[in-house]
């Protein structure tokens, strides 16, 4: 299943890279949702950074607070569900109606 992952700059790039590679999905891209003040540029996550959900069948939320608080996380979930995509996180799974 093709996925786009929501990631943030709060985690070490190498850790995110390895996590994306270990997922049981074909991760076609990642959206950097915040925490960019810690990044230096040229980070390699192993997948392209994208701006939207094109080509995805599911959206994986790998971000964490404080980058995404509850309100912003629900905005991303709403966008995914409105696009007809499932929204999956560590302890939740929302499917579109």
C-alpha positions in Angstrom: 0.0 0.0 0.0 1.4 3.4 -1.0 1.8 5.9 1.8 2.7 9.5 2.5 4.2 10.0 5.9 3.9 13.1 8.1 7.3 13.7 9.7 8.9 16.5 11.8 12.3 17.9 12.3 12.4 17.1 16.0 13.7 13.6 15.4 17.2 12.6 14.1 17.1 12.3 10.3 18.8 8.9 10.5 16.1 7.6 12.9 13.3 8.8 10.6 15.0 7.4 7.5 15.3 3.9 9.2 11.7 4.1 10.5 10.3 4.9 7.0 12.4 2.0 5.5 11.1 -0.4 8.1 7.4 0.4 7.6 5.2 -2.3 6.0 4.1 0.3 3.4 5.6 1.6 0.1 6.3 5.1 1.4 6.2 7.4 -1.7 6.9 10.6 0.1 7.0 12.5 3.3 5.5 15.9 4.3 7.6 17.8 6.8 5.0 19.3 9.1 7.3 21.4 11.4 10.3 21.4 13.6 12.4 22.6 10.8 14.4 25.1 12.9 16.7 22.2 13.9 17.4 21.1 10.3 20.5 22.2 8.4 19.4 21.5 4.9 20.2 18.5 2.6 18.6 16.0 4.9 18.0 12.6 3.3 14.9 10.7 4.6 15.2 8.1 1.9 12.0 9.3 0.3 11.2 12.6 -1.5 9.7 15.5 0.5 6.3 16.3 -1.0 3.6 18.9 -0.5 0.5 16.7 -0.9 -0.9 13.2 -0.8 -0.6 12.5 -4.5 0.0 8.8 -5.2 -0.9 7.7 -1.7 -3.5 5.3 -0.4 -2.9 6.0 3.2 -1.4 8.9 5.3 0.9 7.8 8.2 1.3 10.3 11.0 4.8 9.9 12.4 5.0 13.3 14.0 4.9 14.1 17.6 4.0 16.9 20.0 4.9 19.8 20.3 5.2 20.0 16.5 1.7 18.8 15.9 -0.8 19.5 18.7 -4.3 18.0 18.8 -5.9 20.7 16.7 -3.3 20.7 13.9 -3.2 16.9 13.9 -7.0 16.8 13.4 -6.6 19.2 10.5 -4.2 16.8 8.8 -6.5 13.9 9.5 -9.5 15.8 8.1 -7.5 16.6 4.9 -6.6 13.0 4.5 -10.1 11.7 5.1 -11.6 14.3 2.8 -9.2 13.0 0.1 -10.6 9.5 0.7 -7.4 8.3 2.5 -7.0 6.5 5.7 -5.1 8.3 8.4 -2.9 6.1 10.6 -0.9 6.9 13.7 0.9 4.9 16.5 -2.3 4.4 18.4 -5.2 5.4 16.1 -6.6 4.6 12.6 -9.2 6.7 10.9 -10.9 5.5 7.7 -12.8 7.8 5.3 -16.6 7.3 5.3 
